[in-house]
């Protein structure tokens, strides 16, 4: 399960080329200036990701494999949403 999860995360990184932290910071600044609603949506997604990652870590420690794959799917989906928002800004500017 987790090896598949790591593979899917790596595929996301390859699909949306990895950005440097400076470039990501600049894109967030542009997004905040030009489209505040999209910026807030991205921040909400980041908070949700943090919460899901904590839940995933807790389930991994407790060896609860029943819901782990569901949580991992939701994490991948949220990461893809967040990266789409950033790349839309990158492609527009």
Secondary structure, DSSP 4 states (H G I P E B T S, - for coil): -HHHHHHHHHHHHHHS----HHHHHHHHHHHHHH-HHHHHHHHHHHHHHHHHHHHHHHHHHTT--TTHHHHHHHHHHHHHHHHHHHHHHHHH-
